[in-house]
Amino acid sequence: MDNSELVELVKTNLSHQQLWDSVRSFKLSNSDTWMVNGLPPHKLSNDDEELETEWILPVELQQYNSGNMTLEMADQFFAELKCRRIILGIVNDDGTVVYYFMYKGLHKPKKN
């Protein structure tokens, strides 16, 4: 899964629209996949205790829908990054980006 062309779009969105700090891109060592990481301006979930660096995986909407994202790939990402969640940055063909949390294993529902 080579997503290098989506990385700049997601980095720009995070930096200029979402106002994240220290946004950088990294190539994972075991694949052709590029990830983005950065520090959000505020906590992203009520379950978060403090701000921490978040990892974002840029994917195209068609790639997400067609099943090119597998559980095996997700397991590899979590194993290499050693993080509790990865944020999917899903890019539509018109350039809009939406973000969804992807947790490793089961995660209890958000508190209201």
Number of C-alpha atoms within 10 A of each C-alpha: 12 11 17 17 11 19 23 15 16 26 23 14 18 23 17 10 9 12 15 19 15 13 19 15 19 13 14 14 10 9 12 11 19 21 26 21 21 19 19 19 11 12 13 13 12 10 12 10 8 10 13 13 14 17 23 26 23 27 27 18 15 13 14 14 9 9 8 12 13 9 10 8 14 14 12 14 22 16 11 11 13 10 14 13 18 22 19 20 28 23 22 13 10 6 13 12 19 15 15 12 13 16 14 17 8 6 10 6 7 8 7 5
